[in-house]
Amino acid sequence: VLVFHGPRPSDVVRALGAEIGRAKRPPDWAFSPWIGVQGGRAAVLDEVAALEAAAVPFSAVWVQDWCGGGNPLPDIYDLDYRWLPDETLYPDLAGLVTTLRTDNGVRFLAYANPFVVRAFEHFTPMEMAGLLIRRESGETYAFPATFTPGSLADFTNPATYDYVEGFLRSMVSDLGFDGWMAD
């Protein structure tokens, strides 16, 4: 545990920065409006075209349903909590990201939800590798993750970092995302 003394908050911030480094200034595009849109490839392209036609300034689209989603109840939309693209909603997602940046100068941001849902591809391998939170008895701690049973990554296990980082890195290196929000 590191404790930084003041007496002023700015002294503490300066000491913390000296210890771990200072945050870099985000790129200029990060200071323009970001537009939230979902509904699939066509919906994203249509929204970008409508905004550009109306001369609305923006620099990025934030697409939370890149991983899929649906309506578990009427009028309630829930995401598929996974770290892989939904090929039905977003066929050739990497191509869409490239098109947005190349043709329109628009950045692509996404959502990386922390839930690991039993019904999706991450749950079983993470459970078998001991990468999910556990009860004192050693069994995986599962709970209702919105409308389906799920768990959370156990970041007290160093191997969990590598597993999750692989998916986050793939969002950037393979799909071309400019960033993501993670709870």
C-alpha positions as CSV (number, residue, x, y, z in Angstrom):
1,V,0.0,0.0,0.0
2,L,1.3,3.4,-1.0
3,V,0.2,6.4,1.0
4,F,0.8,9.9,-0.4
5,H,0.8,12.9,1.9
6,G,-0.4,16.4,1.1
7,P,-0.9,18.7,2.6
8,R,-2.8,19.8,-0.6
9,P,-4.6,17.4,-3.0
10,S,-2.4,18.7,-5.8
11,D,0.6,17.5,-3.8
12,V,-0.9,14.0,-3.6
13,V,-1.7,14.0,-7.4
14,R,1.9,15.1,-8.1
15,A,3.4,12.4,-5.9
16,L,1.1,9.7,-7.5
17,G,2.1,10.9,-11.0
18,A,5.8,10.7,-10.0
19,E,5.2,7.1,-8.9
20,I,3.0,5.7,-11.7
21,G,3.3,8.2,-14.5
22,R,1.0,10.9,-15.7
23,A,-2.0,10.4,-18.0
24,K,-1.5,11.4,-21.6
25,R,-3.8,13.9,-23.2
26,P,-6.4,12.1,-25.3
27,P,-6.3,12.7,-29.1
28,D,-8.2,15.7,-30.4
29,W,-11.1,13.5,-31.7
30,A,-11.9,12.5,-28.1
31,F,-13.1,16.1,-27.4
32,S,-15.8,16.2,-30.1
33,P,-19.3,14.8,-29.5
34,W,-19.7,11.0,-29.6
35,I,-23.0,9.5,-30.9
36,G,-24.5,6.4,-29.4
37,V,-26.1,4.1,-32.0
38,Q,-27.2,0.5,-32.1
39,G,-29.2,-1.8,-34.3
40,G,-26.7,-3.3,-36.7
41,R,-24.4,-2.3,-39.5
42,A,-27.1,-0.5,-41.6
43,A,-28.4,1.4,-38.6
44,V,-24.9,2.7,-37.8
45,L,-24.2,3.7,-41.5
46,D,-27.7,5.4,-41.7
47,E,-27.1,7.4,-38.5
48,V,-23.7,8.6,-39.7
49,A,-25.1,9.6,-43.1
50,A,-28.0,11.4,-41.4
51,L,-25.7,13.3,-39.0
52,E,-23.3,14.3,-41.8
53,A,-26.2,15.4,-44.1
54,A,-27.5,17.6,-41.2
55,A,-23.9,18.9,-40.6
56,V,-23.9,17.7,-37.0
57,P,-20.4,17.7,-35.7
58,F,-19.2,14.4,-34.1
59,S,-16.1,12.3,-34.1
60,A,-17.1,8.9,-32.9
61,V,-19.9,6.4,-32.7
62,W,-20.3,4.4,-29.6
63,V,-21.9,1.0,-30.4
64,Q,-22.9,-1.1,-27.4
65,D,-24.6,-3.9,-29.3
66,W,-21.6,-4.9,-31.4
67,C,-21.7,-8.1,-29.4
68,G,-25.4,-8.7,-30.0
69,G,-28.6,-8.4,-28.1
70,G,-32.3,-8.9,-28.0
71,N,-35.6,-8.5,-26.2
72,P,-36.0,-10.8,-23.3
73,L,-39.2,-9.0,-22.4
74,P,-41.3,-6.7,-24.6
75,D,-39.9,-3.2,-24.7
76,I,-36.7,-4.2,-22.9
77,Y,-33.5,-4.6,-24.9
78,D,-30.6,-6.5,-23.3
79,L,-27.1,-7.0,-24.6
80,D,-25.4,-10.3,-25.2
81,Y,-22.7,-10.0,-22.6
82,R,-19.7,-11.3,-24.6
83,W,-16.5,-10.0,-26.0
84,L,-16.9,-11.2,-29.6
85,P,-18.8,-9.5,-32.5
86,D,-22.3,-10.5,-33.4
87,E,-21.9,-11.6,-37.1
88,T,-25.6,-11.2,-37.8
89,L,-26.0,-7.6,-36.6
90,Y,-22.5,-6.6,-37.7
91,P,-21.2,-8.7,-40.6
92,D,-17.6,-7.8,-41.3
93,L,-17.4,-5.5,-38.3
94,A,-13.7,-4.8,-38.9
95,G,-14.7,-3.6,-42.4
96,L,-17.3,-1.3,-41.0
97,V,-14.8,0.2,-38.6
98,T,-12.4,0.8,-41.4
99,T,-15.1,2.3,-43.7
100,L,-16.2,4.7,-41.0
101,R,-12.7,5.9,-40.3
102,T,-11.5,6.0,-44.0
103,D,-14.7,7.4,-45.6
104,N,-16.0,9.6,-42.8
105,G,-13.2,10.1,-40.3
106,V,-15.4,8.6,-37.6
107,R,-13.9,6.6,-34.7
108,F,-15.6,3.4,-33.4
109,L,-16.0,2.9,-29.7
110,A,-17.7,-0.1,-28.0
111,Y,-18.8,-1.6,-24.7
112,A,-17.0,-4.5,-22.9
113,N,-19.4,-5.6,-20.3
114,P,-17.9,-7.4,-17.3
115,F,-20.6,-10.1,-17.0
116,V,-19.6,-13.6,-18.1
117,V,-22.9,-15.2,-19.0
118,R,-23.4,-18.9,-18.7
119,A,-25.0,-19.2,-22.1
120,F,-22.1,-17.7,-24.0
121,E,-18.7,-18.9,-25.1
122,H,-16.5,-17.4,-22.3
123,F,-18.2,-19.0,-19.4
124,T,-17.2,-22.6,-19.6
125,P,-13.5,-22.0,-20.5
126,M,-13.2,-19.4,-17.8
127,E,-14.9,-21.6,-15.2
128,M,-12.7,-24.6,-16.1
129,A,-9.6,-22.4,-15.8
130,G,-10.6,-20.9,-12.5
131,L,-11.0,-17.4,-13.9
132,L,-14.4,-16.7,-12.4
133,I,-15.3,-15.5,-8.9
134,R,-15.9,-18.4,-6.6
135,R,-17.8,-19.2,-3.4
136,E,-15.8,-20.3,-0.3
137,S,-16.7,-23.9,-1.3
138,G,-14.8,-23.4,-4.5
139,E,-17.8,-23.5,-6.9
140,T,-18.3,-20.7,-9.3
141,Y,-20.4,-17.9,-7.9
142,A,-23.2,-17.3,-10.3
143,F,-25.9,-14.7,-10.0
144,P,-28.6,-13.2,-12.2
145,A,-26.6,-11.0,-14.7
146,T,-29.6,-9.1,-15.9
147,F,-31.9,-11.7,-17.4
148,T,-29.5,-14.7,-17.5
149,P,-27.2,-16.4,-15.0
150,G,-23.7,-15.3,-15.1
151,S,-20.6,-14.5,-13.1
152,L,-17.6,-12.1,-13.1
153,A,-14.0,-12.4,-14.0
154,D,-11.8,-13.1,-10.9
155,F,-9.1,-10.5,-11.2
156,T,-7.4,-11.8,-8.0
157,N,-6.1,-14.6,-10.4
158,P,-3.3,-13.2,-12.6
159,A,-4.2,-15.5,-15.4
160,T,-7.6,-13.7,-15.7
161,Y,-5.8,-10.5,-16.8
162,D,-4.2,-12.3,-19.7
163,Y,-7.5,-14.0,-20.7
164,V,-9.6,-10.8,-20.7
165,E,-6.8,-8.6,-22.1
166,G,-6.7,-10.9,-25.1
167,F,-10.3,-10.0,-26.0
168,L,-9.8,-6.3,-25.3
169,R,-6.6,-6.3,-27.4
170,S,-8.4,-8.1,-30.2
171,M,-11.1,-5.4,-30.2
172,V,-8.3,-2.9,-31.1
173,S,-5.9,-5.0,-33.2
174,D,-8.3,-7.2,-35.1
175,L,-11.5,-5.2,-35.3
176,G,-9.9,-1.7,-35.3
177,F,-11.9,-0.3,-32.4
178,D,-10.6,3.1,-31.1
179,G,-11.6,2.3,-27.5
180,W,-14.2,0.8,-25.3
181,M,-16.1,1.4,-22.1
182,A,-15.7,-1.2,-19.4
183,D,-17.6,-1.3,-16.2
